[in-house]
């Protein structure tokens, strides 16, 4: 495809390669990153969302494989979605931009290789959920690409450090700065001198919509950790009185989920809008994975109940649930204010046709209700503590950390609400998280998405056991 002279030129000029061969013009920050990878052994990039880092990673893969003989390019990310649906799809997209690239590079679901050399001249995608993801690669020309590096476990980096002692080896790490510890964090702090470091602020990127920046500022403020991480590309400050740190929330989002054909747990929850700008949010949780089903403005309790029924019937069909082998699905609904109408309607539906709606078991829940508990003042605090424990589980006997037991959806509102709620101690020395009204007085919106997740994670006792899936 390229002459020997062109290969030698482009090997030292990745920006020109991207412009001439991939046929796209990098923005100034992307151009700096490209030049850094060519000139430095280790490049690390922290940024806000939407600045084009997946594109530059894909260009680096294509540039390196086309300008270095017999290279190996291991690529990894915390989840299959991030690796295959975003980064690997981006590689495919830019290969298609030039017929010559399509003729020479063979793209498959897990590997890109030079035609005729599938085992010796390639880039490969491996999720960081596997401890040996980046082990066993040896080549004169070696390039590691680590996407969303803040969410990658430090153990994954160990073989990379050994390989980087080889002349010609390269490392490119990119990500949102979500964690205040770990390999990626240290590359921008105490180990910064060993790296070529980049910080891309979304406010200065031509690729980030101004209305997105304005929305985050308006809703959460420029002093919030959500703004710092998701727009400004800065590490969080993590205030002392925040109940759930942002790092736990972001780590959960970046945790790989492997769905099971027959899940052990299915829950549905609904936080019902009270007034004004509040949203009604309906969600469901399949084993560890929480998802939002519908969000909408308004207080139509009949429509909300109908949406919950439609979601439940969809889940019954999807997982082929039957009354003979499965427990009913716990449907937990905010029973305060207009939520009582949703509860009443669901119970009526169950009474009118108990055979069809065998799966429907309604649990009314009141937020902020005083409870008898040794440590927690009210029901909201207890639910927040339950979520925090699922995000940071540990073995009570050994004290060792366990895998995350709650995988959250990547939702800006949810991230801000869970990581922005403060707490204090009552006169009785019990923990109490701030109320919705207190959050609104601080200028924050109602934590509707977060309250839906709290309901999803609230443990309940089924009225009867059927010997199958346990929905407690």
C-alpha positions as CSV (number, residue, x, y, z in Angstrom):
1,X,0.0,0.0,0.0
2,X,2.8,2.4,1.0
3,X,6.3,2.7,-0.5
4,X,9.2,2.1,1.9
5,X,10.0,5.7,1.7
6,X,6.5,6.7,2.7
7,X,6.4,4.2,5.6
8,X,9.6,5.7,7.0
9,X,8.2,9.2,6.7
10,X,4.8,8.4,8.2
11,X,6.3,6.4,11.1
12,X,7.6,9.7,12.4
13,X,4.6,11.8,11.2
14,X,1.4,10.3,12.5
15,X,-0.6,13.5,12.0
16,X,0.2,13.6,8.3
17,X,-0.6,9.9,8.1
18,X,-4.0,10.5,9.6
19,X,-4.6,13.4,7.2
20,X,-3.3,11.7,4.0
21,X,-4.2,8.0,4.5
22,X,-7.2,8.0,6.9
23,X,-8.4,11.2,5.3
24,X,-9.5,13.1,8.4
25,X,-8.1,16.2,10.1
26,X,-7.3,15.9,13.8
27,X,-8.1,18.8,16.0
28,X,-5.1,20.5,17.7
29,X,-5.3,18.4,20.9
30,X,-5.6,15.2,18.9
31,X,-2.6,16.2,16.8
32,X,-0.6,16.7,20.0
33,X,-1.5,13.2,21.3
34,X,-0.6,11.6,17.9
35,X,2.8,13.3,17.9
36,X,3.4,12.3,21.5
37,X,2.8,8.6,20.8
38,X,5.4,8.7,18.0
39,X,8.0,10.5,20.2
40,X,7.4,9.1,23.7
41,X,7.3,5.7,25.3
42,X,4.3,6.6,27.5
43,X,1.4,9.0,26.9
44,X,-1.5,9.5,29.2
45,X,-4.6,11.6,28.5
46,X,-7.2,12.7,31.0
47,X,-10.3,14.5,29.7
48,X,-14.0,15.2,29.9
49,X,-16.6,13.4,27.9
50,X,-16.9,13.8,24.1
51,X,-13.5,15.2,23.2
52,X,-12.7,12.6,20.6
53,X,-10.3,10.4,22.5
54,X,-11.8,7.1,21.0
55,X,-11.1,8.5,17.5
56,X,-7.5,9.4,18.2
57,X,-7.0,5.9,19.8
58,X,-8.3,4.3,16.6
59,X,-6.1,6.4,14.4
60,X,-3.1,5.4,16.5
61,X,-3.9,1.8,16.0
62,X,-4.2,2.2,12.2
63,X,-1.1,4.4,12.0
64,X,1.1,2.0,14.0
65,X,0.0,-1.2,12.2
66,X,0.6,0.4,8.8
67,X,4.0,2.0,9.6
68,X,5.8,-0.6,11.8
69,X,6.7,-4.1,10.6
70,X,5.2,-7.0,12.4
71,X,3.7,-5.0,15.3
72,X,1.5,-6.2,18.1
73,X,-1.1,-3.8,19.5
74,X,-3.0,-5.0,22.5
75,X,-6.1,-2.8,23.2
76,X,-8.2,-3.0,26.4
77,X,-10.9,-1.2,28.3
78,X,-12.9,-2.0,31.4
79,X,-16.0,-3.3,29.7
80,X,-17.0,-5.0,26.4
81,X,-19.2,-2.1,25.6
82,X,-16.4,0.4,25.8
83,X,-13.9,-1.8,24.0
84,X,-16.0,-3.4,21.2
85,X,-19.0,-1.0,20.7
86,X,-16.9,2.2,20.9
87,X,-13.1,1.7,20.4
88,X,-13.2,-1.3,18.1
89,X,-16.1,0.1,16.1
90,X,-14.1,3.3,15.7
91,X,-11.2,1.4,14.3
92,X,-13.5,-0.3,11.7
93,X,-15.1,3.1,10.8
94,X,-11.7,4.7,10.0
95,X,-10.4,1.7,8.1
96,X,-13.5,2.0,5.8
97,X,-12.5,5.6,5.1
98,X,-9.9,4.5,2.5
99,X,-10.2,1.7,0.1
100,X,-6.5,1.0,0.3
101,X,-6.8,0.5,4.0
102,X,-9.8,-1.9,3.5
103,X,-7.7,-3.9,1.1
104,X,-4.7,-4.3,3.4
105,X,-6.2,-4.5,6.8
106,X,-8.6,-7.3,7.8
107,X,-11.0,-6.2,10.6
108,X,-12.7,-8.9,12.7
109,X,-14.6,-8.7,15.9
110,X,-11.5,-9.2,18.1
111,X,-8.5,-8.6,15.8
112,X,-7.2,-6.3,13.0
113,X,-4.3,-7.8,11.0
114,X,-2.3,-7.1,8.0
115,X,-3.5,-9.3,5.1
116,X,-1.5,-12.5,5.1
117,X,-0.1,-12.1,8.6
118,X,-2.9,-12.8,11.1
119,X,-0.6,-14.2,13.8
120,X,2.4,-11.8,13.5
121,X,1.1,-8.4,12.4
122,X,-2.0,-7.4,14.4
123,X,-4.0,-5.4,16.9
124,X,-6.2,-7.3,19.3
125,X,-9.0,-6.4,21.6
126,X,-9.1,-7.9,25.1
127,X,-11.4,-6.7,28.0
128,X,-9.6,-5.7,31.2
129,X,-12.0,-7.9,33.2
130,X,-9.5,-10.7,32.6
131,X,-6.4,-10.6,34.7
132,X,-4.2,-11.8,31.8
133,X,-5.6,-9.4,29.3
134,X,-2.3,-7.8,28.4
135,X,0.1,-10.7,29.2
136,X,2.2,-12.6,26.7
137,X,2.8,-10.1,24.0
138,X,6.3,-9.9,22.6
139,X,7.4,-8.0,19.5
140,X,10.0,-5.5,18.3
141,X,7.2,-3.0,17.8
142,X,4.7,-3.1,20.7
143,X,1.9,-0.6,21.4
144,X,-0.6,-0.8,24.3
145,X,-3.8,1.1,24.0
146,X,-5.8,1.4,27.3
147,X,-9.1,3.1,27.0
148,X,-11.0,4.5,30.0
149,X,-7.8,3.7,32.0
150,X,-9.1,5.1,35.3
151,X,-11.5,2.1,35.4
152,X,-8.8,-0.6,34.7
153,X,-7.5,-2.6,37.6
154,X,-3.8,-2.0,38.5
155,X,-3.1,-5.7,38.0
156,X,-3.8,-5.3,34.3
157,X,-0.9,-2.8,34.1
158,X,1.8,-5.0,35.6
159,X,2.8,-6.8,32.4
160,X,2.7,-3.5,30.5
161,X,5.4,-2.1,32.8
162,X,7.7,-5.0,32.1
163,X,7.1,-4.8,28.3
164,X,7.8,-1.1,28.2
165,X,11.4,-1.8,29.1
166,X,11.8,-3.0,25.5
167,X,13.1,-0.3,23.1
168,X,10.3,0.7,20.7
169,X,7.4,-0.2,23.0
170,X,4.7,2.4,23.4
171,X,1.7,3.0,25.8
172,X,-1.3,5.3,25.2
173,X,-3.7,5.6,28.1
174,X,-6.9,7.8,27.8
175,X,-9.8,8.2,30.2
176,X,-12.1,10.3,32.4
177,X,-10.3,10.9,35.7
178,X,-12.8,9.2,37.9
179,X,-10.5,7.5,40.6
180,X,-8.2,9.1,43.2
181,X,-5.8,6.2,43.2
182,X,-4.3,3.7,40.8
183,X,-2.0,3.5,37.8
184,X,-3.8,6.1,35.7
185,X,-4.2,8.6,38.7
186,X,-0.5,8.3,39.5
187,X,0.5,8.9,35.8
188,X,-1.0,12.4,36.3
189,X,0.4,12.9,39.7
190,X,3.5,11.5,41.5
191,X,4.7,9.6,38.3
192,X,3.9,12.4,36.0
193,X,7.6,13.0,35.1
194,X,7.7,9.6,33.5
195,X,4.9,10.4,31.0
196,X,3.9,12.7,28.3
197,X,0.7,14.0,29.9
198,X,-2.3,15.7,28.4
199,X,-5.4,17.3,30.0
200,X,-8.3,18.1,27.7
201,X,-11.0,20.4,29.2
202,X,-14.3,19.9,27.5
203,X,-15.0,23.6,27.7
204,X,-12.1,24.2,25.3
205,X,-12.9,21.3,22.9
206,X,-14.6,22.1,19.6
207,X,-16.2,18.6,19.8
208,X,-18.1,19.2,23.0
209,X,-21.5,20.9,22.6
210,X,-21.8,24.1,24.6
211,X,-25.4,23.2,25.6
212,X,-24.1,20.1,27.3
213,X,-21.5,22.1,29.3
214,X,-24.2,24.7,30.2
215,X,-26.6,22.0,31.3
216,X,-24.0,20.4,33.7
217,X,-23.1,23.8,35.1
218,X,-26.8,24.8,35.5
219,X,-27.8,21.6,37.2
220,X,-24.8,20.7,39.3
221,X,-22.5,23.8,39.4
222,X,-18.9,24.3,38.3
223,X,-17.7,23.3,41.8
224,X,-19.3,19.8,41.6
225,X,-17.3,16.6,41.0
226,X,-19.6,15.7,38.2
227,X,-18.5,18.9,36.4
228,X,-14.9,18.3,37.2
229,X,-14.8,14.8,35.9
230,X,-17.3,14.8,33.0
231,X,-16.6,18.2,31.6
232,X,-13.3,19.7,32.9
233,X,-11.4,16.4,32.8
234,X,-10.1,16.9,36.4
235,X,-9.9,14.4,39.2
236,X,-12.7,14.7,41.8
237,X,-12.3,16.6,45.0
238,X,-14.5,14.3,47.0
239,X,-15.9,16.4,49.9
240,X,-15.8,14.8,53.4
241,X,-19.5,15.0,53.9
242,X,-20.5,13.2,50.6
243,X,-22.1,9.9,51.5
244,X,-21.2,8.0,48.3
245,X,-18.0,9.0,46.6
246,X,-18.0,9.7,42.9
247,X,-15.2,7.1,42.4
248,X,-17.5,4.3,43.6
249,X,-20.2,5.3,41.2
250,X,-17.9,5.6,38.2
251,X,-16.2,2.3,39.1
252,X,-19.6,0.6,39.1
253,X,-20.4,2.0,35.6
254,X,-17.1,0.7,34.3
255,X,-17.7,-2.8,35.7
256,X,-18.3,-5.6,33.2
257,X,-21.7,-7.3,33.4
258,X,-22.1,-10.9,32.1
259,X,-25.9,-11.6,31.9
260,X,-27.1,-15.0,32.8
261,X,-29.8,-16.8,30.8
262,X,-31.7,-17.5,34.0
263,X,-31.2,-14.6,36.4
264,X,-31.3,-15.1,40.2
265,X,-32.9,-11.7,40.8
266,X,-35.4,-9.4,39.0
267,X,-36.7,-6.2,40.6
268,X,-38.7,-3.3,39.3
269,X,-38.9,0.2,40.9
270,X,-40.6,3.5,40.3
271,X,-39.9,6.9,41.8
272,X,-43.0,8.9,41.1
273,X,-42.9,12.7,40.3
274,X,-44.3,14.9,43.0
275,X,-44.5,18.3,41.3
276,X,-42.8,20.8,39.0
277,X,-39.7,19.6,37.3
278,X,-39.6,16.3,39.1
279,X,-39.4,13.2,36.9
280,X,-41.2,9.9,37.2
281,X,-38.4,7.2,36.7
282,X,-39.1,3.5,36.2
283,X,-36.2,1.1,36.3
284,X,-35.4,-2.6,36.7
285,X,-32.5,-4.6,38.1
286,X,-31.4,-8.0,36.7
287,X,-29.0,-9.6,39.1
288,X,-26.3,-6.9,39.6
289,X,-27.3,-4.7,36.6
290,X,-29.6,-1.8,37.0
291,X,-31.3,-0.1,34.0
292,X,-33.8,2.7,33.5
293,X,-36.9,1.8,31.5
294,X,-38.7,5.1,31.2
295,X,-38.3,8.7,32.4
296,X,-40.9,11.3,31.9
297,X,-42.3,14.6,33.3
298,X,-45.7,14.5,34.9
299,X,-47.9,12.8,37.4
300,X,-50.3,10.6,35.4
301,X,-50.6,7.8,37.9
302,X,-52.6,5.6,35.5
303,X,-50.0,5.9,32.7
304,X,-47.2,5.2,35.2
305,X,-49.0,2.0,36.4
306,X,-49.5,0.9,32.8
307,X,-45.8,1.4,32.1
308,X,-44.8,-0.7,35.0
309,X,-47.2,-3.5,33.9
310,X,-45.7,-3.4,30.4
311,X,-42.2,-3.6,31.8
312,X,-43.1,-6.5,34.0
313,X,-44.8,-8.5,31.2
314,X,-41.7,-7.8,29.0
315,X,-39.4,-9.3,31.6
316,X,-41.7,-12.3,32.1
317,X,-41.6,-13.0,28.4
318,X,-37.8,-12.4,28.1
319,X,-36.9,-14.8,30.9
320,X,-39.8,-17.2,30.5
321,X,-41.0,-16.8,34.0
322,X,-43.8,-19.1,35.3
323,X,-45.7,-19.2,38.6
324,X,-44.7,-22.8,39.0
325,X,-41.0,-22.2,39.2
326,X,-40.4,-18.5,39.9
327,X,-41.2,-16.0,42.7
328,X,-43.2,-12.9,41.9
329,X,-41.3,-9.8,40.8
330,X,-41.0,-7.2,43.6
331,X,-42.3,-3.9,42.3
332,X,-41.2,-1.2,44.7
333,X,-43.0,2.2,44.4
334,X,-42.5,5.5,46.1
335,X,-45.7,5.7,48.1
336,X,-45.3,9.4,49.2
337,X,-47.5,12.0,47.6
338,X,-49.0,11.0,44.3
339,X,-47.1,7.7,44.3
340,X,-50.0,6.3,46.4
341,X,-52.2,6.5,43.3
342,X,-49.7,4.3,41.4
343,X,-49.6,1.8,44.3
344,X,-53.4,1.6,44.5
345,X,-53.7,1.1,40.7
346,X,-51.2,-1.7,40.6
347,X,-52.9,-3.5,43.5
348,X,-56.2,-3.1,41.7
349,X,-54.8,-4.6,38.5
350,X,-53.5,-7.6,40.6
351,X,-56.9,-8.1,42.3
352,X,-58.8,-8.0,39.0
353,X,-56.7,-10.6,37.3
354,X,-54.5,-12.5,39.8
355,X,-53.8,-15.4,37.4
356,X,-52.4,-13.2,34.6
357,X,-50.5,-10.9,37.0
358,X,-49.2,-13.6,39.3
359,X,-45.7,-12.0,38.9
360,X,-46.8,-8.7,40.3
361,X,-46.0,-8.1,44.0
362,X,-46.3,-4.5,45.1
363,X,-44.2,-3.0,47.8
364,X,-45.0,0.6,48.8
365,X,-42.0,2.5,50.2
366,X,-41.9,5.9,51.9
367,X,-38.7,7.9,51.6
368,X,-37.5,9.7,54.7
369,X,-39.5,7.6,57.2
370,X,-38.0,7.2,60.6
371,X,-36.8,3.6,61.2
372,X,-35.5,1.7,64.2
373,X,-31.9,1.1,63.3
374,X,-28.6,1.2,65.2
375,X,-26.8,3.4,62.6
376,X,-29.3,5.0,60.2
377,X,-31.9,7.6,61.0
378,X,-34.4,7.0,58.2
379,X,-35.4,4.8,55.3
380,X,-33.6,7.0,52.7
381,X,-30.4,6.7,54.6
382,X,-30.8,3.0,55.0
383,X,-31.3,2.6,51.2
384,X,-28.3,4.8,50.5
385,X,-26.2,2.7,52.8
386,X,-27.4,-0.4,51.0
387,X,-26.4,1.0,47.6
388,X,-23.0,2.1,49.0
389,X,-22.4,-1.4,50.4
390,X,-23.2,-3.0,47.0
391,X,-20.8,-0.5,45.3
392,X,-18.0,-1.3,47.8
393,X,-18.6,-4.8,49.0
394,X,-16.2,-6.6,51.4
395,X,-15.9,-9.9,53.1
396,X,-17.1,-9.3,56.7
397,X,-14.8,-12.1,58.0
398,X,-11.5,-11.1,56.2
399,X,-12.3,-7.4,55.4
400,X,-11.1,-8.0,51.8
401,X,-12.8,-6.2,48.9
402,X,-15.2,-8.2,46.7
403,X,-16.4,-7.6,43.2
404,X,-18.9,-4.9,42.7
405,X,-22.5,-6.1,43.4
406,X,-24.3,-3.3,41.7
407,X,-23.6,-2.1,38.1
408,X,-25.1,1.3,37.4
409,X,-26.2,2.7,34.0
410,X,-24.0,5.5,32.6
411,X,-26.4,8.4,33.2
412,X,-25.2,11.9,34.0
413,X,-28.2,12.7,36.3
414,X,-27.7,9.5,38.2
415,X,-24.0,10.0,38.7
416,X,-24.5,13.5,40.0
417,X,-27.4,12.6,42.3
418,X,-25.7,9.6,43.9
419,X,-22.3,11.3,44.4
420,X,-23.7,14.7,45.4
421,X,-25.9,13.8,48.4
422,X,-24.4,14.9,51.7
423,X,-24.9,13.4,55.2
424,X,-24.6,14.4,58.8
425,X,-25.0,12.9,62.3
426,X,-28.2,13.4,64.3
427,X,-28.3,14.3,68.0
428,X,-28.6,10.5,68.5
429,X,-25.4,10.0,66.5
430,X,-27.2,8.3,63.7
431,X,-26.3,8.9,60.0
432,X,-28.9,10.9,58.1
433,X,-28.6,11.8,54.4
434,X,-30.0,15.1,53.3
435,X,-33.6,15.2,52.1
436,X,-34.8,16.1,48.6
437,X,-35.9,19.5,49.8
438,X,-32.4,20.1,51.3
439,X,-30.8,19.2,48.0
440,X,-33.1,21.6,46.1
441,X,-32.2,24.4,48.5
442,X,-28.6,23.8,47.5
443,X,-29.7,24.4,43.9
444,X,-29.7,20.7,42.9
445,X,-32.5,19.0,41.0
446,X,-34.6,16.3,42.6
447,X,-32.7,13.0,42.8
448,X,-35.3,11.1,40.9
449,X,-32.9,8.7,39.1
450,X,-31.0,8.0,42.3
451,X,-34.2,7.3,44.2
452,X,-35.3,4.8,41.6
453,X,-31.9,3.0,42.1
454,X,-32.4,3.1,45.9
455,X,-35.7,1.4,45.5
456,X,-34.2,-1.2,43.1
457,X,-31.6,-2.1,45.7
458,X,-33.9,-2.2,48.7
459,X,-34.1,-5.8,49.9
460,X,-37.6,-7.3,50.4
461,X,-39.0,-10.5,51.6
462,X,-41.2,-12.3,49.1
463,X,-44.6,-13.4,50.5
464,X,-43.9,-17.0,49.5
465,X,-41.1,-19.2,48.0
466,X,-41.6,-21.3,45.0
467,X,-38.1,-23.0,45.0
468,X,-36.9,-21.1,41.9
469,X,-35.4,-17.6,41.5
470,X,-35.0,-15.8,44.8
471,X,-36.2,-12.2,44.6
472,X,-35.5,-11.2,48.1
